[in-house]
Each structure stands twice: as C-alpha cells, then as structure tokens.
C-alpha cells in the first residue's frame, strides 16, 4: 500500500470524510478485504459513468 494512502481507520477518524463514505467503511470493515475491494471497484466504475452522464447533460458532449 502506498505510504500516502490513508488507512480505513484514518478515513473513519477524518472529520472531512463524508458520512455516507464512513457508513460504507463501517459496514465493510468486517468483510473479506478482497471482496470489498472488488465491490468498491465496481461501485466506482458505475458512479464514474453516472457522473459522466450527469455532466454531459449539464454541459453537453
């Protein structure tokens, strides 16, 4: 893990981290880390696509 990447505990303790992200981290804390990482990658891809569509609707292609 890169030294500059925060740990799960760092994120939970950081007041700047959003409540929704902290909620997911708390739920996923007890999960198998490989399964959680795979699910997080899928979630990130889906949300990236959703954000791109939203931005395109606002600003055009």
VMD Tcl script that draws the C-alpha trace (Angstrom):
set ca {
  {0.00 0.00 0.00}
  {1.39 3.43 -0.89}
  {2.57 5.42 2.14}
  {0.47 8.46 1.18}
  {-2.82 6.48 1.06}
  {-4.94 6.79 4.21}
  {-5.92 3.70 6.14}
  {-9.51 2.74 6.78}
  {-9.06 3.96 10.35}
  {-7.65 7.29 9.10}
  {-10.75 7.81 6.96}
  {-13.11 6.96 9.82}
  {-11.32 9.46 12.09}
  {-11.19 12.26 9.49}
  {-13.91 14.89 10.00}
  {-13.64 15.88 6.33}
  {-14.73 12.43 5.12}
  {-18.43 12.28 4.26}
  {-20.88 10.41 6.45}
  {-22.03 8.17 3.55}
  {-18.45 7.03 2.92}
  {-17.89 6.40 6.64}
  {-21.12 4.36 6.77}
  {-19.91 2.13 3.93}
  {-16.49 1.75 5.55}
  {-18.06 0.71 8.84}
  {-20.26 -1.88 7.16}
  {-17.39 -3.19 5.01}
  {-14.88 -3.24 7.89}
  {-15.80 -6.82 8.74}
  {-15.92 -8.07 5.15}
  {-13.30 -10.04 3.33}
  {-10.97 -7.29 2.05}
  {-10.65 -8.81 -1.44}
  {-14.43 -9.00 -1.86}
  {-14.81 -5.45 -0.54}
  {-12.11 -4.16 -2.90}
  {-13.76 -5.86 -5.87}
  {-17.16 -4.43 -4.94}
  {-15.62 -0.98 -4.44}
  {-14.07 -1.11 -7.93}
  {-17.44 -1.99 -9.48}
  {-19.15 0.77 -7.49}
  {-16.50 3.31 -8.53}
  {-16.91 2.42 -12.22}
  {-20.71 2.67 -12.06}
  {-20.59 6.00 -10.23}
  {-17.96 7.37 -12.65}
  {-20.28 6.51 -15.55}
  {-23.25 8.08 -13.76}
  {-21.27 11.26 -13.07}
  {-20.14 11.47 -16.71}
  {-23.75 11.21 -17.91}
  {-24.86 13.89 -15.45}
  {-22.07 16.25 -16.51}
  {-22.81 15.64 -20.18}
  {-26.46 16.52 -19.61}
  {-25.41 19.77 -17.95}
  {-22.60 20.81 -20.28}
  {-23.13 18.83 -23.48}
  {-20.80 16.27 -25.06}
}
mol new
graphics top color blue
foreach p $ca { graphics top sphere $p radius 0.5 }
foreach p [lrange $ca 0 end-1] q [lrange $ca 1 end] { graphics top cylinder $p $q radius 0.2 }
display resetview
